[in-house]
Amino acid sequence: MPNFVQHKQIIKHRAVVDDDWSVLRLVEGDTPEAVEVPEGKVIVPLSVWQAQRDALAGRADIGVWLAPDEEAAAIKDDLARFGVVAVDFPKFSDGRGYSTAFNLRKRLGYNGELRAIGDVLRDQLWPLSRVGFDAFATRQDRSIHDALKGLTVFSETYQASVDQPLPLFRRAPRGTPPELTDVGAGI
């Protein structure tokens, strides 16, 4: 019997909202070919999508999630079919999902909901948003309202990324301050 994870609320577009999606996780003994995907909004593992693609392709209520060792390119031809693409963080210290998100947004042009799932903590939300995540299913043993504050920790970014394509030095007015132009003028 598969395991379904249902968050009551998630952070989406910088607000706490009710979540109407379930995440399907395989448990020991489940096979991607045989697991039953129920009706309703379900985010399935990539292996289930690949094994049951023909049966699931007609459904508008299917999302897919990628494990840290799975490549975003595996779903490039199907991205338009998914109501949500999620990236799993089984441990907060596993950063491979950042690259997956960046690749989905910048290289594959995915514009739909990109959700971080798993061991997602407040301290990760800001950098996750920088690489393209716009939804977060945070750990259920932590306050989601406290986690939301993680998106407002910084007011400015230096580096370019998905959320800000220009680095700060390209956005800030440049020029020599007037008080420096007279320095050495009398030499």
Residue pairs with C-beta under 8 A, 6 or more apart in sequence:
1 27
1 30
2 24
2 25
2 26
2 27
2 30
2 35
2 36
3 24
3 25
3 26
3 27
4 22
4 23
4 24
4 25
4 42
5 22
5 23
5 25
5 117
5 137
6 19
6 22
6 23
7 19
7 137
7 140
8 18
8 19
9 16
9 17
9 18
9 19
9 144
10 16
10 17
10 19
10 115
10 135
10 136
10 137
10 138
10 144
11 17
11 125
11 135
11 136
11 138
11 144
11 147
11 148
11 151
12 113
12 134
12 135
12 136
13 134
13 135
14 148
14 151
15 148
16 144
16 145
16 148
19 137
20 41
21 41
21 42
21 43
21 63
21 83
21 84
22 40
22 41
22 42
22 43
23 42
23 43
23 65
23 86
23 117
23 137
24 35
24 37
24 42
24 43
24 44
24 45
24 48
25 45
26 32
26 35
26 45
26 47
26 48
31 51
32 45
32 47
32 48
32 50
32 51
32 52
33 51
33 52
35 48
37 44
37 48
37 52
37 55
37 56
37 62
39 61
40 61
41 61
41 63
41 83
42 61
42 62
42 63
43 62
43 63
43 64
43 65
43 84
43 86
43 115
43 117
44 52
44 56
44 62
44 63
44 64
44 65
45 64
45 65
45 67
46 64
46 65
46 66
46 67
46 70
46 74
46 75
48 56
49 56
49 62
49 64
49 75
49 78
50 74
53 78
56 62
57 78
57 81
60 83
61 83
62 81
62 82
62 83
63 82
63 83
63 84
63 85
63 86
63 113
63 115
64 75
64 78
64 82
64 85
64 86
65 85
65 86
65 87
65 88
65 117
66 72
66 74
66 75
66 85
66 86
66 87
66 88
66 97
66 100
67 88
67 90
68 87
68 88
68 89
68 90
68 94
68 96
68 97
68 100
69 96
70 100
71 100
71 103
72 100
72 103
72 104
72 107
72 108
73 103
73 108
75 82
75 85
76 108
79 85
79 104
79 108
79 109
79 110
79 112
82 112
83 112
83 113
84 112
84 113
84 114
84 115
84 135
85 104
85 110
85 112
85 113
85 114
85 115
86 114
86 115
86 116
86 117
86 137
87 97
87 100
87 101
87 114
87 115
87 116
87 117
87 133
88 97
88 117
88 118
89 97
89 116
89 117
89 118
89 119
89 120
89 124
90 118
90 119
91 118
91 119
92 119
92 120
92 121
92 124
97 116
98 127
98 128
98 131
99 131
101 114
101 116
101 128
101 131
101 132
101 133
101 162
102 131
102 132
102 161
102 162
104 110
104 114
104 132
105 114
105 131
105 132
105 162
106 132
106 162
113 134
113 135
114 132
114 133
114 134
114 135
115 133
115 134
115 135
115 136
115 137
116 124
116 128
116 133
116 135
116 136
116 137
117 137
118 137
119 139
120 128
120 136
120 137
120 138
120 139
120 147
121 138
121 139
121 142
121 147
121 150
122 138
122 142
122 146
122 147
122 149
122 150
123 150
124 150
125 136
125 138
125 147
125 148
125 150
125 151
126 150
126 151
126 153
126 154
128 136
129 151
129 163
130 157
130 161
130 162
130 163
130 164
131 161
131 162
131 163
132 162
132 163
136 147
138 144
138 147
156 168
157 163
157 164
157 168
158 167
158 168
159 167
159 168
160 166
160 167
160 170
